[in-house]
Amino acid sequence: MPRLGVPVQPGRTARTARPMELGAASVETALMLPVILFLLFAVIDFGRMFNAQIILTGAAREGARAVALGHPAGPRVESAAQGLSPLSSTVTACPAAPDPGADAVVEVRHPFEFVTPVAGLAALFGGGLDGPITLSGRGVMPCLG
């Protein structure tokens, strides 16, 4: 009948394992911890970045729709991009007498900052993510004429 404990090697348990065998697990954990943390932080921050990109694209579309209908883009962009600040936008309005190919264009930009130390950990792996990354969204709607 096997003795109580978790098998470390066939025929050995944690109670009968040599101290070097237990120390090896600590060394392996210490070597893999930066890689695991980098992956965890990257998933968190790149998920946030992807979400911000989707919000910016939607806000730009809302702004372009408002401009195509003759309204100001600012309030629509701000309400569609709740939670993202600061925002900067560029608006190309419809002409007074638009031709059939005229479009209202709104571009919205947002400086994205990482909340986890993924930028610092990326330097360990040879990459660098210095400063904020500028995300942008673009919306184009045909002018009503």
GUGU-436544 format. One record per atom (N, C-alpha, C): z, y, x; residue in one letter; atom name. Coordinates in steps of 0.1 Angstrom, whole numbers, plus 5000, padded with zeros to 4 digits. Example, Ala and Ser with C-alpha at 12.3 -4.5 7.8 and 13.67 -1.06 7.14 Angstrom:
BEGIN
node zz: 5078&yy: 4943&xx: 5132&res: A&atom: N $
node zz: 5078&yy: 4955&xx: 5123&res: A&atom: CA $
node zz: 5078&yy: 4967&xx: 5132&res: A&atom: C $
node zz: 5071&yy: 4978&xx: 5128&res: S&atom: N $
node zz: 5071&yy: 4989&xx: 5137&res: S&atom: CA $
node zz: 5079&yy: 5000&xx: 5129&res: S&atom: C $
This chain:
BEGIN
node zz: 5000&yy: 4988&xx: 5009&res: M&atom: N $
node zz: 5000&yy: 5000&xx: 5000&res: M&atom: CA $
node zz: 5000&yy: 5012&xx: 5009&res: M&atom: C $
node zz: 4991&yy: 5022&xx: 5006&res: P&atom: N $
node zz: 4990&yy: 5034&xx: 5015&res: P&atom: CA $
node zz: 5003&yy: 5043&xx: 5013&res: P&atom: C $
node zz: 5006&yy: 5050&xx: 5024&res: R&atom: N $
node zz: 5018&yy: 5059&xx: 5024&res: R&atom: CA $
node zz: 5014&yy: 5071&xx: 5016&res: R&atom: C $
node zz: 5024&yy: 5079&xx: 5012&res: L&atom: N $
node zz: 5021&yy: 5091&xx: 5005&res: L&atom: CA $
node zz: 5016&yy: 5102&xx: 5015&res: L&atom: C $
node zz: 5007&yy: 5110&xx: 5010&res: G&atom: N $
node zz: 5001&yy: 5120&xx: 5018&res: G&atom: CA $
node zz: 4986&yy: 5120&xx: 5017&res: G&atom: C $
node zz: 4980&yy: 5131&xx: 5023&res: V&atom: N $
node zz: 4965&yy: 5132&xx: 5022&res: V&atom: CA $
node zz: 4960&yy: 5126&xx: 5035&res: V&atom: C $
node zz: 4950&yy: 5117&xx: 5033&res: P&atom: N $
node zz: 4944&yy: 5111&xx: 5045&res: P&atom: CA $
node zz: 4937&yy: 5122&xx: 5054&res: P&atom: C $
node zz: 4939&yy: 5122&xx: 5067&res: V&atom: N $
node zz: 4933&yy: 5131&xx: 5076&res: V&atom: CA $
node zz: 4922&yy: 5123&xx: 5083&res: V&atom: C $
node zz: 4924&yy: 5112&xx: 5088&res: Q&atom: N $
node zz: 4914&yy: 5102&xx: 5093&res: Q&atom: CA $
node zz: 4917&yy: 5089&xx: 5087&res: Q&atom: C $
node zz: 4908&yy: 5080&xx: 5087&res: P&atom: N $
node zz: 4911&yy: 5066&xx: 5082&res: P&atom: CA $
node zz: 4924&yy: 5061&xx: 5088&res: P&atom: C $
node zz: 4933&yy: 5057&xx: 5080&res: G&atom: N $
node zz: 4946&yy: 5052&xx: 5086&res: G&atom: CA $
node zz: 4956&yy: 5062&xx: 5089&res: G&atom: C $
node zz: 4953&yy: 5075&xx: 5088&res: R&atom: N $
node zz: 4963&yy: 5085&xx: 5092&res: R&atom: CA $
node zz: 4965&yy: 5094&xx: 5079&res: R&atom: C $
node zz: 4977&yy: 5100&xx: 5078&res: T&atom: N $
node zz: 4980&yy: 5109&xx: 5068&res: T&atom: CA $
node zz: 4985&yy: 5122&xx: 5074&res: T&atom: C $
node zz: 4987&yy: 5132&xx: 5066&res: A&atom: N $
node zz: 4991&yy: 5145&xx: 5072&res: A&atom: CA $
node zz: 5005&yy: 5144&xx: 5078&res: A&atom: C $
node zz: 5013&yy: 5135&xx: 5074&res: R&atom: N $
node zz: 5026&yy: 5133&xx: 5080&res: R&atom: CA $
node zz: 5025&yy: 5126&xx: 5094&res: R&atom: C $
node zz: 5015&yy: 5118&xx: 5096&res: T&atom: N $
node zz: 5014&yy: 5111&xx: 5108&res: T&atom: CA $
node zz: 5003&yy: 5116&xx: 5117&res: T&atom: C $
node zz: 4996&yy: 5127&xx: 5113&res: A&atom: N $
node zz: 4986&yy: 5133&xx: 5121&res: A&atom: CA $
node zz: 4992&yy: 5139&xx: 5134&res: A&atom: C $
node zz: 4984&yy: 5139&xx: 5144&res: R&atom: N $
node zz: 4988&yy: 5146&xx: 5157&res: R&atom: CA $
node zz: 4987&yy: 5161&xx: 5155&res: R&atom: C $
node zz: 4995&yy: 5169&xx: 5161&res: P&atom: N $
node zz: 4994&yy: 5184&xx: 5160&res: P&atom: CA $
node zz: 4981&yy: 5189&xx: 5163&res: P&atom: C $
node zz: 4973&yy: 5184&xx: 5173&res: M&atom: N $
node zz: 4960&yy: 5189&xx: 5176&res: M&atom: CA $
node zz: 4950&yy: 5187&xx: 5164&res: M&atom: C $
node zz: 4952&yy: 5177&xx: 5156&res: E&atom: N $
node zz: 4943&yy: 5175&xx: 5145&res: E&atom: CA $
node zz: 4945&yy: 5185&xx: 5134&res: E&atom: C $
node zz: 4958&yy: 5189&xx: 5132&res: L&atom: N $
node zz: 4961&yy: 5199&xx: 5123&res: L&atom: CA $
node zz: 4957&yy: 5213&xx: 5128&res: L&atom: C $
node zz: 4957&yy: 5216&xx: 5140&res: G&atom: N $
node zz: 4953&yy: 5229&xx: 5146&res: G&atom: CA $
node zz: 4938&yy: 5230&xx: 5145&res: G&atom: C $
node zz: 4930&yy: 5219&xx: 5145&res: A&atom: N $
node zz: 4916&yy: 5220&xx: 5145&res: A&atom: CA $
node zz: 4911&yy: 5226&xx: 5131&res: A&atom: C $
node zz: 4918&yy: 5223&xx: 5121&res: A&atom: N $
node zz: 4915&yy: 5229&xx: 5108&res: A&atom: CA $
node zz: 4917&yy: 5244&xx: 5108&res: A&atom: C $
node zz: 4928&yy: 5248&xx: 5114&res: S&atom: N $
node zz: 4930&yy: 5263&xx: 5115&res: S&atom: CA $
node zz: 4919&yy: 5270&xx: 5123&res: S&atom: C $
node zz: 4915&yy: 5264&xx: 5134&res: V&atom: N $
node zz: 4904&yy: 5270&xx: 5142&res: V&atom: CA $
node zz: 4891&yy: 5270&xx: 5134&res: V&atom: C $
node zz: 4888&yy: 5259&xx: 5127&res: E&atom: N $
node zz: 4876&yy: 5259&xx: 5119&res: E&atom: CA $
node zz: 4876&yy: 5270&xx: 5108&res: E&atom: C $
node zz: 4888&yy: 5271&xx: 5102&res: T&atom: N $
node zz: 4889&yy: 5282&xx: 5091&res: T&atom: CA $
node zz: 4888&yy: 5296&xx: 5097&res: T&atom: C $
node zz: 4894&yy: 5298&xx: 5109&res: A&atom: N $
node zz: 4893&yy: 5311&xx: 5115&res: A&atom: CA $
node zz: 4878&yy: 5314&xx: 5119&res: A&atom: C $
node zz: 4871&yy: 5304&xx: 5123&res: L&atom: N $
node zz: 4857&yy: 5306&xx: 5127&res: L&atom: CA $
node zz: 4848&yy: 5309&xx: 5114&res: L&atom: C $
node zz: 4851&yy: 5302&xx: 5103&res: M&atom: N $
node zz: 4842&yy: 5304&xx: 5091&res: M&atom: CA $
node zz: 4846&yy: 5315&xx: 5082&res: M&atom: C $
node zz: 4859&yy: 5320&xx: 5084&res: L&atom: N $
node zz: 4863&yy: 5331&xx: 5075&res: L&atom: CA $
node zz: 4855&yy: 5343&xx: 5075&res: L&atom: C $
node zz: 4850&yy: 5349&xx: 5086&res: P&atom: N $
node zz: 4841&yy: 5360&xx: 5085&res: P&atom: CA $
node zz: 4828&yy: 5358&xx: 5078&res: P&atom: C $
node zz: 4823&yy: 5346&xx: 5080&res: V&atom: N $
node zz: 4810&yy: 5343&xx: 5073&res: V&atom: CA $
node zz: 4813&yy: 5342&xx: 5058&res: V&atom: C $
node zz: 4823&yy: 5336&xx: 5054&res: I&atom: N $
node zz: 4827&yy: 5334&xx: 5039&res: I&atom: CA $
node zz: 4829&yy: 5348&xx: 5033&res: I&atom: C $
node zz: 4837&yy: 5356&xx: 5040&res: L&atom: N $
node zz: 4840&yy: 5370&xx: 5035&res: L&atom: CA $
node zz: 4828&yy: 5378&xx: 5034&res: L&atom: C $
node zz: 4819&yy: 5377&xx: 5044&res: F&atom: N $
node zz: 4806&yy: 5385&xx: 5044&res: F&atom: CA $
node zz: 4798&yy: 5381&xx: 5031&res: F&atom: C $
node zz: 4797&yy: 5368&xx: 5029&res: L&atom: N $
node zz: 4789&yy: 5363&xx: 5017&res: L&atom: CA $
node zz: 4796&yy: 5368&xx: 5004&res: L&atom: C $
node zz: 4809&yy: 5367&xx: 5003&res: L&atom: N $
node zz: 4816&yy: 5372&xx: 4991&res: L&atom: CA $
node zz: 4814&yy: 5387&xx: 4989&res: L&atom: C $
node zz: 4816&yy: 5395&xx: 5000&res: F&atom: N $
node zz: 4814&yy: 5409&xx: 4998&res: F&atom: CA $
node zz: 4800&yy: 5413&xx: 4995&res: F&atom: C $
node zz: 4790&yy: 5406&xx: 5001&res: A&atom: N $
node zz: 4776&yy: 5409&xx: 4999&res: A&atom: CA $
node zz: 4773&yy: 5406&xx: 4984&res: A&atom: C $
node zz: 4778&yy: 5395&xx: 4979&res: V&atom: N $
node zz: 4775&yy: 5392&xx: 4965&res: V&atom: CA $
node zz: 4780&yy: 5403&xx: 4956&res: V&atom: C $
node zz: 4793&yy: 5407&xx: 4958&res: I&atom: N $
node zz: 4799&yy: 5418&xx: 4950&res: I&atom: CA $
node zz: 4791&yy: 5431&xx: 4951&res: I&atom: C $
node zz: 4788&yy: 5436&xx: 4963&res: D&atom: N $
node zz: 4782&yy: 5449&xx: 4965&res: D&atom: CA $
node zz: 4767&yy: 5448&xx: 4961&res: D&atom: C $
node zz: 4760&yy: 5438&xx: 4964&res: F&atom: N $
node zz: 4746&yy: 5437&xx: 4961&res: F&atom: CA $
node zz: 4744&yy: 5435&xx: 4946&res: F&atom: C $
node zz: 4753&yy: 5429&xx: 4939&res: G&atom: N $
node zz: 4753&yy: 5428&xx: 4925&res: G&atom: CA $
node zz: 4755&yy: 5442&xx: 4918&res: G&atom: C $
node zz: 4765&yy: 5450&xx: 4924&res: R&atom: N $
node zz: 4767&yy: 5464&xx: 4919&res: R&atom: CA $
node zz: 4754&yy: 5472&xx: 4922&res: R&atom: C $
node zz: 4748&yy: 5470&xx: 4933&res: M&atom: N $
node zz: 4736&yy: 5478&xx: 4936&res: M&atom: CA $
node zz: 4725&yy: 5474&xx: 4927&res: M&atom: C $
node zz: 4723&yy: 5462&xx: 4924&res: F&atom: N $
node zz: 4713&yy: 5458&xx: 4914&res: F&atom: CA $
node zz: 4715&yy: 5463&xx: 4900&res: F&atom: C $
node zz: 4728&yy: 5464&xx: 4896&res: N&atom: N $
node zz: 4732&yy: 5469&xx: 4883&res: N&atom: CA $
node zz: 4729&yy: 5484&xx: 4883&res: N&atom: C $
node zz: 4732&yy: 5491&xx: 4894&res: A&atom: N $
node zz: 4729&yy: 5506&xx: 4895&res: A&atom: CA $
node zz: 4714&yy: 5508&xx: 4894&res: A&atom: C $
node zz: 4706&yy: 5500&xx: 4901&res: Q&atom: N $
node zz: 4692&yy: 5501&xx: 4900&res: Q&atom: CA $
node zz: 4686&yy: 5500&xx: 4886&res: Q&atom: C $
node zz: 4691&yy: 5490&xx: 4879&res: I&atom: N $
node zz: 4687&yy: 5488&xx: 4865&res: I&atom: CA $
node zz: 4691&yy: 5500&xx: 4857&res: I&atom: C $
node zz: 4703&yy: 5506&xx: 4858&res: I&atom: N $
node zz: 4707&yy: 5517&xx: 4851&res: I&atom: CA $
node zz: 4699&yy: 5530&xx: 4854&res: I&atom: C $
node zz: 4695&yy: 5532&xx: 4867&res: L&atom: N $
node zz: 4687&yy: 5543&xx: 4871&res: L&atom: CA $
node zz: 4673&yy: 5542&xx: 4865&res: L&atom: C $
node zz: 4667&yy: 5530&xx: 4865&res: T&atom: N $
node zz: 4654&yy: 5528&xx: 4859&res: T&atom: CA $
node zz: 4654&yy: 5531&xx: 4844&res: T&atom: C $
node zz: 4665&yy: 5527&xx: 4837&res: G&atom: N $
node zz: 4666&yy: 5530&xx: 4823&res: G&atom: CA $
node zz: 4668&yy: 5545&xx: 4820&res: G&atom: C $
node zz: 4676&yy: 5551&xx: 4829&res: A&atom: N $
node zz: 4678&yy: 5566&xx: 4827&res: A&atom: CA $
node zz: 4665&yy: 5573&xx: 4829&res: A&atom: C $
node zz: 4657&yy: 5569&xx: 4839&res: A&atom: N $
node zz: 4645&yy: 5576&xx: 4842&res: A&atom: CA $
node zz: 4635&yy: 5574&xx: 4830&res: A&atom: C $
node zz: 4635&yy: 5563&xx: 4824&res: R&atom: N $
node zz: 4626&yy: 5560&xx: 4812&res: R&atom: CA $
node zz: 4631&yy: 5569&xx: 4801&res: R&atom: C $
node zz: 4644&yy: 5570&xx: 4799&res: E&atom: N $
node zz: 4649&yy: 5578&xx: 4788&res: E&atom: CA $
node zz: 4645&yy: 5593&xx: 4790&res: E&atom: C $
node zz: 4647&yy: 5598&xx: 4803&res: G&atom: N $
node zz: 4643&yy: 5611&xx: 4806&res: G&atom: CA $
node zz: 4628&yy: 5614&xx: 4804&res: G&atom: C $
node zz: 4620&yy: 5604&xx: 4808&res: A&atom: N $
node zz: 4605&yy: 5606&xx: 4806&res: A&atom: CA $
node zz: 4602&yy: 5606&xx: 4791&res: A&atom: C $
node zz: 4608&yy: 5598&xx: 4783&res: R&atom: N $
node zz: 4606&yy: 5598&xx: 4769&res: R&atom: CA $
node zz: 4609&yy: 5611&xx: 4763&res: R&atom: C $
node zz: 4621&yy: 5617&xx: 4767&res: A&atom: N $
node zz: 4625&yy: 5630&xx: 4762&res: A&atom: CA $
node zz: 4615&yy: 5641&xx: 4766&res: A&atom: C $
node zz: 4610&yy: 5641&xx: 4778&res: V&atom: N $
node zz: 4601&yy: 5651&xx: 4783&res: V&atom: CA $
node zz: 4588&yy: 5649&xx: 4775&res: V&atom: C $
node zz: 4583&yy: 5637&xx: 4773&res: A&atom: N $
node zz: 4571&yy: 5635&xx: 4765&res: A&atom: CA $
node zz: 4572&yy: 5640&xx: 4751&res: A&atom: C $
node zz: 4584&yy: 5640&xx: 4746&res: L&atom: N $
node zz: 4585&yy: 5645&xx: 4732&res: L&atom: CA $
node zz: 4589&yy: 5660&xx: 4732&res: L&atom: C $
node zz: 4589&yy: 5667&xx: 4744&res: G&atom: N $
node zz: 4591&yy: 5681&xx: 4744&res: G&atom: CA $
node zz: 4606&yy: 5685&xx: 4745&res: G&atom: C $
node zz: 4615&yy: 5676&xx: 4749&res: H&atom: N $
node zz: 4629&yy: 5679&xx: 4750&res: H&atom: CA $
node zz: 4633&yy: 5679&xx: 4765&res: H&atom: C $
node zz: 4644&yy: 5685&xx: 4768&res: P&atom: N $
node zz: 4648&yy: 5685&xx: 4783&res: P&atom: CA $
node zz: 4653&yy: 5671&xx: 4787&res: P&atom: C $
node zz: 4650&yy: 5667&xx: 4799&res: A&atom: N $
node zz: 4653&yy: 5654&xx: 4804&res: A&atom: CA $
node zz: 4668&yy: 5652&xx: 4808&res: A&atom: C $
node zz: 4674&yy: 5663&xx: 4813&res: G&atom: N $
node zz: 4688&yy: 5662&xx: 4818&res: G&atom: CA $
node zz: 4698&yy: 5655&xx: 4810&res: G&atom: C $
node zz: 4700&yy: 5660&xx: 4797&res: P&atom: N $
node zz: 4710&yy: 5653&xx: 4789&res: P&atom: CA $
node zz: 4708&yy: 5638&xx: 4786&res: P&atom: C $
node zz: 4695&yy: 5635&xx: 4784&res: R&atom: N $
node zz: 4692&yy: 5620&xx: 4782&res: R&atom: CA $
node zz: 4694&yy: 5612&xx: 4794&res: R&atom: C $
node zz: 4691&yy: 5618&xx: 4806&res: V&atom: N $
node zz: 4693&yy: 5610&xx: 4819&res: V&atom: CA $
node zz: 4708&yy: 5608&xx: 4821&res: V&atom: C $
node zz: 4716&yy: 5619&xx: 4819&res: E&atom: N $
node zz: 4730&yy: 5618&xx: 4821&res: E&atom: CA $
node zz: 4737&yy: 5608&xx: 4812&res: E&atom: C $
node zz: 4733&yy: 5608&xx: 4799&res: S&atom: N $
node zz: 4739&yy: 5599&xx: 4790&res: S&atom: CA $
node zz: 4735&yy: 5584&xx: 4792&res: S&atom: C $
node zz: 4723&yy: 5582&xx: 4797&res: A&atom: N $
node zz: 4718&yy: 5569&xx: 4800&res: A&atom: CA $
node zz: 4724&yy: 5563&xx: 4813&res: A&atom: C $
node zz: 4728&yy: 5572&xx: 4822&res: A&atom: N $
node zz: 4733&yy: 5568&xx: 4835&res: A&atom: CA $
node zz: 4748&yy: 5570&xx: 4836&res: A&atom: C $
node zz: 4755&yy: 5567&xx: 4825&res: Q&atom: N $
node zz: 4770&yy: 5568&xx: 4826&res: Q&atom: CA $
node zz: 4775&yy: 5559&xx: 4836&res: Q&atom: C $
node zz: 4785&yy: 5565&xx: 4844&res: G&atom: N $
node zz: 4791&yy: 5557&xx: 4855&res: G&atom: CA $
node zz: 4785&yy: 5560&xx: 4868&res: G&atom: C $
node zz: 4773&yy: 5565&xx: 4869&res: L&atom: N $
node zz: 4767&yy: 5568&xx: 4881&res: L&atom: CA $
node zz: 4767&yy: 5583&xx: 4884&res: L&atom: C $
node zz: 4773&yy: 5587&xx: 4895&res: S&atom: N $
node zz: 4773&yy: 5601&xx: 4898&res: S&atom: CA $
node zz: 4775&yy: 5602&xx: 4913&res: S&atom: C $
node zz: 4769&yy: 5611&xx: 4920&res: P&atom: N $
node zz: 4760&yy: 5622&xx: 4915&res: P&atom: CA $
node zz: 4746&yy: 5617&xx: 4913&res: P&atom: C $
node zz: 4739&yy: 5623&xx: 4904&res: L&atom: N $
node zz: 4725&yy: 5620&xx: 4902&res: L&atom: CA $
node zz: 4716&yy: 5633&xx: 4905&res: L&atom: C $
node zz: 4704&yy: 5630&xx: 4910&res: S&atom: N $
node zz: 4695&yy: 5641&xx: 4912&res: S&atom: CA $
node zz: 4682&yy: 5636&xx: 4906&res: S&atom: C $
node zz: 4675&yy: 5646&xx: 4899&res: S&atom: N $
node zz: 4662&yy: 5641&xx: 4893&res: S&atom: CA $
node zz: 4651&yy: 5651&xx: 4895&res: S&atom: C $
node zz: 4639&yy: 5646&xx: 4895&res: T&atom: N $
node zz: 4627&yy: 5654&xx: 4896&res: T&atom: CA $
node zz: 4619&yy: 5652&xx: 4883&res: T&atom: C $
node zz: 4615&yy: 5662&xx: 4876&res: V&atom: N $
node zz: 4608&yy: 5661&xx: 4864&res: V&atom: CA $
node zz: 4594&yy: 5667&xx: 4865&res: V&atom: C $
node zz: 4584&yy: 5660&xx: 4861&res: T&atom: N $
node zz: 4570&yy: 5665&xx: 4859&res: T&atom: CA $
node zz: 4567&yy: 5666&xx: 4845&res: T&atom: C $
node zz: 4567&yy: 5678&xx: 4839&res: A&atom: N $
node zz: 4566&yy: 5679&xx: 4825&res: A&atom: CA $
node zz: 4552&yy: 5679&xx: 4820&res: A&atom: C $
node zz: 4550&yy: 5677&xx: 4807&res: C&atom: N $
node zz: 4537&yy: 5677&xx: 4801&res: C&atom: CA $
node zz: 4531&yy: 5691&xx: 4801&res: C&atom: C $
node zz: 4518&yy: 5692&xx: 4803&res: P&atom: N $
node zz: 4512&yy: 5706&xx: 4802&res: P&atom: CA $
node zz: 4512&yy: 5710&xx: 4787&res: P&atom: C $
node zz: 4509&yy: 5723&xx: 4785&res: A&atom: N $
node zz: 4509&yy: 5728&xx: 4771&res: A&atom: CA $
node zz: 4499&yy: 5721&xx: 4762&res: A&atom: C $
node zz: 4487&yy: 5719&xx: 4768&res: A&atom: N $
node zz: 4476&yy: 5712&xx: 4761&res: A&atom: CA $
node zz: 4473&yy: 5700&xx: 4769&res: A&atom: C $
node zz: 4480&yy: 5689&xx: 4767&res: P&atom: N $
node zz: 4478&yy: 5677&xx: 4775&res: P&atom: CA $
node zz: 4465&yy: 5670&xx: 4772&res: P&atom: C $
node zz: 4458&yy: 5665&xx: 4783&res: D&atom: N $
node zz: 4446&yy: 5657&xx: 4781&res: D&atom: CA $
node zz: 4451&yy: 5643&xx: 4779&res: D&atom: C $
node zz: 4442&yy: 5634&xx: 4775&res: P&atom: N $
node zz: 4446&yy: 5620&xx: 4772&res: P&atom: CA $
node zz: 4453&yy: 5612&xx: 4783&res: P&atom: C $
node zz: 4450&yy: 5616&xx: 4796&res: G&atom: N $
node zz: 4456&yy: 5609&xx: 4807&res: G&atom: CA $
node zz: 4469&yy: 5615&xx: 4813&res: G&atom: C $
node zz: 4474&yy: 5626&xx: 4806&res: A&atom: N $
node zz: 4486&yy: 5633&xx: 4811&res: A&atom: CA $
node zz: 4498&yy: 5625&xx: 4809&res: A&atom: C $
node zz: 4507&yy: 5624&xx: 4819&res: D&atom: N $
node zz: 4520&yy: 5617&xx: 4817&res: D&atom: CA $
node zz: 4532&yy: 5626&xx: 4821&res: D&atom: C $
node zz: 4543&yy: 5623&xx: 4814&res: A&atom: N $
node zz: 4556&yy: 5629&xx: 4818&res: A&atom: CA $
node zz: 4562&yy: 5620&xx: 4828&res: A&atom: C $
node zz: 4567&yy: 5625&xx: 4839&res: V&atom: N $
node zz: 4573&yy: 5616&xx: 4849&res: V&atom: CA $
node zz: 4586&yy: 5621&xx: 4853&res: V&atom: C $
node zz: 4596&yy: 5612&xx: 4853&res: V&atom: N $
node zz: 4610&yy: 5616&xx: 4857&res: V&atom: CA $
node zz: 4614&yy: 5606&xx: 4868&res: V&atom: C $
node zz: 4619&yy: 5611&xx: 4879&res: E&atom: N $
node zz: 4624&yy: 5603&xx: 4890&res: E&atom: CA $
node zz: 4639&yy: 5607&xx: 4892&res: E&atom: C $
node zz: 4647&yy: 5596&xx: 4892&res: V&atom: N $
node zz: 4662&yy: 5598&xx: 4893&res: V&atom: CA $
node zz: 4667&yy: 5591&xx: 4905&res: V&atom: C $
node zz: 4675&yy: 5598&xx: 4913&res: R&atom: N $
node zz: 4680&yy: 5593&xx: 4926&res: R&atom: CA $
node zz: 4696&yy: 5593&xx: 4925&res: R&atom: C $
node zz: 4701&yy: 5583&xx: 4932&res: H&atom: N $
node zz: 4716&yy: 5582&xx: 4933&res: H&atom: CA $
node zz: 4720&yy: 5576&xx: 4947&res: H&atom: C $
node zz: 4729&yy: 5582&xx: 4954&res: P&atom: N $
node zz: 4734&yy: 5577&xx: 4966&res: P&atom: CA $
node zz: 4744&yy: 5566&xx: 4964&res: P&atom: C $
node zz: 4741&yy: 5553&xx: 4967&res: F&atom: N $
node zz: 4749&yy: 5542&xx: 4964&res: F&atom: CA $
node zz: 4758&yy: 5539&xx: 4976&res: F&atom: C $
node zz: 4771&yy: 5538&xx: 4974&res: E&atom: N $
node zz: 4781&yy: 5535&xx: 4985&res: E&atom: CA $
node zz: 4787&yy: 5521&xx: 4982&res: E&atom: C $
node zz: 4789&yy: 5514&xx: 4993&res: F&atom: N $
node zz: 4795&yy: 5501&xx: 4992&res: F&atom: CA $
node zz: 4810&yy: 5503&xx: 4990&res: F&atom: C $
node zz: 4816&yy: 5494&xx: 4982&res: V&atom: N $
node zz: 4831&yy: 5495&xx: 4980&res: V&atom: CA $
node zz: 4838&yy: 5484&xx: 4988&res: V&atom: C $
node zz: 4831&yy: 5474&xx: 4993&res: T&atom: N $
node zz: 4837&yy: 5464&xx: 5002&res: T&atom: CA $
node zz: 4833&yy: 5467&xx: 5016&res: T&atom: C $
node zz: 4840&yy: 5460&xx: 5026&res: P&atom: N $
node zz: 4836&yy: 5462&xx: 5040&res: P&atom: CA $
node zz: 4824&yy: 5454&xx: 5044&res: P&atom: C $
node zz: 4814&yy: 5453&xx: 5035&res: V&atom: N $
node zz: 4802&yy: 5445&xx: 5039&res: V&atom: CA $
node zz: 4794&yy: 5452&xx: 5050&res: V&atom: C $
node zz: 4794&yy: 5466&xx: 5050&res: A&atom: N $
node zz: 4787&yy: 5473&xx: 5061&res: A&atom: CA $
node zz: 4793&yy: 5470&xx: 5075&res: A&atom: C $
node zz: 4806&yy: 5469&xx: 5075&res: G&atom: N $
node zz: 4813&yy: 5466&xx: 5088&res: G&atom: CA $
node zz: 4811&yy: 5452&xx: 5092&res: G&atom: C $
node zz: 4811&yy: 5443&xx: 5083&res: L&atom: N $
node zz: 4809&yy: 5429&xx: 5086&res: L&atom: CA $
node zz: 4794&yy: 5426&xx: 5089&res: L&atom: C $
node zz: 4785&yy: 5434&xx: 5084&res: A&atom: N $
node zz: 4771&yy: 5432&xx: 5087&res: A&atom: CA $
node zz: 4768&yy: 5435&xx: 5102&res: A&atom: C $
node zz: 4776&yy: 5444&xx: 5108&res: A&atom: N $
node zz: 4775&yy: 5448&xx: 5122&res: A&atom: CA $
node zz: 4779&yy: 5436&xx: 5131&res: A&atom: C $
node zz: 4788&yy: 5427&xx: 5126&res: L&atom: N $
node zz: 4791&yy: 5415&xx: 5133&res: L&atom: CA $
node zz: 4780&yy: 5405&xx: 5134&res: L&atom: C $
node zz: 4771&yy: 5406&xx: 5124&res: F&atom: N $
node zz: 4760&yy: 5396&xx: 5124&res: F&atom: CA $
node zz: 4747&yy: 5403&xx: 5129&res: F&atom: C $
node zz: 4748&yy: 5415&xx: 5135&res: G&atom: N $
node zz: 4736&yy: 5421&xx: 5141&res: G&atom: CA $
node zz: 4729&yy: 5431&xx: 5132&res: G&atom: C $
node zz: 4734&yy: 5433&xx: 5120&res: G&atom: N $
node zz: 4727&yy: 5443&xx: 5111&res: G&atom: CA $
node zz: 4736&yy: 5455&xx: 5109&res: G&atom: C $
node zz: 4730&yy: 5465&xx: 5104&res: G&atom: N $
node zz: 4738&yy: 5478&xx: 5102&res: G&atom: CA $
node zz: 4734&yy: 5484&xx: 5088&res: G&atom: C $
node zz: 4745&yy: 5487&xx: 5081&res: L&atom: N $
node zz: 4743&yy: 5494&xx: 5068&res: L&atom: CA $
node zz: 4751&yy: 5507&xx: 5069&res: L&atom: C $
node zz: 4745&yy: 5517&xx: 5076&res: D&atom: N $
node zz: 4752&yy: 5529&xx: 5078&res: D&atom: CA $
node zz: 4750&yy: 5539&xx: 5066&res: D&atom: C $
node zz: 4761&yy: 5545&xx: 5062&res: G&atom: N $
node zz: 4760&yy: 5555&xx: 5051&res: G&atom: CA $
node zz: 4756&yy: 5550&xx: 5038&res: G&atom: C $
node zz: 4755&yy: 5559&xx: 5029&res: P&atom: N $
node zz: 4750&yy: 5555&xx: 5015&res: P&atom: CA $
node zz: 4735&yy: 5552&xx: 5015&res: P&atom: C $
node zz: 4731&yy: 5543&xx: 5006&res: I&atom: N $
node zz: 4717&yy: 5539&xx: 5004&res: I&atom: CA $
node zz: 4713&yy: 5547&xx: 4992&res: I&atom: C $
node zz: 4701&yy: 5554&xx: 4993&res: T&atom: N $
node zz: 4696&yy: 5561&xx: 4981&res: T&atom: CA $
node zz: 4688&yy: 5552&xx: 4972&res: T&atom: C $
node zz: 4692&yy: 5550&xx: 4960&res: L&atom: N $
node zz: 4685&yy: 5542&xx: 4950&res: L&atom: CA $
node zz: 4677&yy: 5552&xx: 4941&res: L&atom: C $
node zz: 4666&yy: 5548&xx: 4936&res: S&atom: N $
node zz: 4658&yy: 5556&xx: 4928&res: S&atom: CA $
node zz: 4652&yy: 5548&xx: 4916&res: S&atom: C $
node zz: 4650&yy: 5555&xx: 4905&res: G&atom: N $
node zz: 4643&yy: 5550&xx: 4894&res: G&atom: CA $
node zz: 4632&yy: 5559&xx: 4889&res: G&atom: C $
node zz: 4621&yy: 5554&xx: 4884&res: R&atom: N $
node zz: 4610&yy: 5562&xx: 4880&res: R&atom: CA $
node zz: 4606&yy: 5558&xx: 4866&res: R&atom: C $
node zz: 4605&yy: 5568&xx: 4857&res: G&atom: N $
node zz: 4600&yy: 5566&xx: 4844&res: G&atom: CA $
node zz: 4588&yy: 5574&xx: 4841&res: G&atom: C $
node zz: 4578&yy: 5568&xx: 4835&res: V&atom: N $
node zz: 4565&yy: 5575&xx: 4831&res: V&atom: CA $
node zz: 4562&yy: 5572&xx: 4817&res: V&atom: C $
node zz: 4559&yy: 5583&xx: 4809&res: M&atom: N $
node zz: 4555&yy: 5582&xx: 4795&res: M&atom: CA $
node zz: 4543&yy: 5590&xx: 4793&res: M&atom: C $
node zz: 4534&yy: 5586&xx: 4784&res: P&atom: N $
node zz: 4522&yy: 5594&xx: 4781&res: P&atom: CA $
node zz: 4526&yy: 5606&xx: 4773&res: P&atom: C $
node zz: 4520&yy: 5618&xx: 4776&res: C&atom: N $
node zz: 4523&yy: 5630&xx: 4768&res: C&atom: CA $
node zz: 4516&yy: 5629&xx: 4754&res: C&atom: C $
node zz: 4524&yy: 5634&xx: 4745&res: L&atom: N $
node zz: 4518&yy: 5635&xx: 4731&res: L&atom: CA $
node zz: 4509&yy: 5647&xx: 4730&res: L&atom: C $
node zz: 4498&yy: 5645&xx: 4725&res: G&atom: N $
node zz: 4489&yy: 5657&xx: 4724&res: G&atom: CA $
node zz: 4481&yy: 5658&xx: 4712&res: G&atom: C $
